[in-house]
Amino acid sequence: MQKLEFYVTAAPGTEEALRDELSELGFAQVRLNRGGIPFFGSLEDGWRACLETRLGQRVMLLLGRYAANSPQSFYEGALKLPWQLYLSPAQSISTAAYVHESQGENPNFVALKLKDAIVDSQRQHWSERSDVERQNPDLRAFAYWSRGKASVYLDLSGEPLFKRGYRLSGGQAPLKETMAAAVLRLAGWDRKTPLIDPMCGSASLLIEAALWAGNVAPGIWRQRFGFERWANFDELAQEKMSALRGACRHKSSGQHPRITGSDIDPEALKRAQENARSAGLRLSFRQMPLRELQPEGQRRFLVCNPPYGVRLEAENRLFQELGSAIQRLHGWRCAILAGTPACLRNINLPPQQLFNLKNGSIDCQLAVYEVP
């Protein structure tokens, strides 16, 4: 069986956590890399990564790597790649590129050269070519060109993997599911300690916690991944993919410790309950202000992503209430994903761990505390 190279992209700051996850999932030759994690395996291993990674944003298949010192040599190298194995003129395409400053070229121009190479290759094989479809293509190709070397990838994911398929409503600024999963892993939750989010919003952190604890594959709700639209995804491939989905369901226990969410916004709690039910979960929710949060004798794990960007007065009051609440939670472990430094200034404890993360375009810090 041919050994293929894959690359799983990661949000900045989550690379080590993703490496650990992929190793635990049994993928081969996993190694740390900036921006994402490579591994090697069969095409079916790439399919399984789409189903099982909680932290990965996309799973990419390396189609080829070659020397390229000019746009023409970039094009010629891409032209020689085996596009016909994955793409026929019946499939639509889109292309994108990242170009390092050392190459001195515009990424949009390089993406256009990649498209030209694909369709010219098709004309050589079939005298026909694929249509370009930017919004919902059958196959997405991506080029990375840096310091005289080009790498061309095919995106197995299709839609980004944070789009699990269970979310019915997200509210104004929902935390992406992949980032929620990364926060839980980085913060050191053991999947056994009872968990609470006192500002749960649409419940991304709580749902991802319950799915992780219950070993529920995060891609199980996805109707179709990108690779299921490729030319080589025939009836035999469909049978193999169906078996993979069945194996994921078989491994799921669905068991998790007590997981509780609260919020002062009844509409947010309604969205949270709807999302949890859509994910097949029974979680506890209640309307409660932060000032009523009290330790209940048993050690718990608190995790939250406090809102910000509201009126300054309301934001300061919220952060002060959070700081006061954490001071009361003796013996608890608390993890706060802060999108503004003002949030952590109100917690009068030194963080045990501090991670610099990026939630979308927002620079964040994940601070982890052990409350004495």
Secondary structure, DSSP 8 states (H G I E B T S, - for coil): ---EEEEEE--TT-HHHHHHHHHHTT-BS----TTEEEEEE-HHHHHHHHHH-SS-SEEEEEEEEEE-SSHHHHHHHHHTS-GGGT--TTS-EEEEEEE-GGG---HHHHHHHHHHHHHHHHHHHHS----B-SSS-SEEEEEEEETTEEEEEEESSSS-TT--S--S---SS---HHHHHHHHHHTT--SSS-EEETT-TT-HHHHHHHHHHTT--TTTT-S--GGGGSTT--HHHHHHHHHHHHHHHHH-------EEEEES-HHHHHHHHHHHHHTT---EEEE--GGG----SS--EEEE----SS-HHHHHHHHHHHHHHHHH-TT-EEEEEESSHHHHHT--S--SEEEEEEETTEEEEEEEEE--
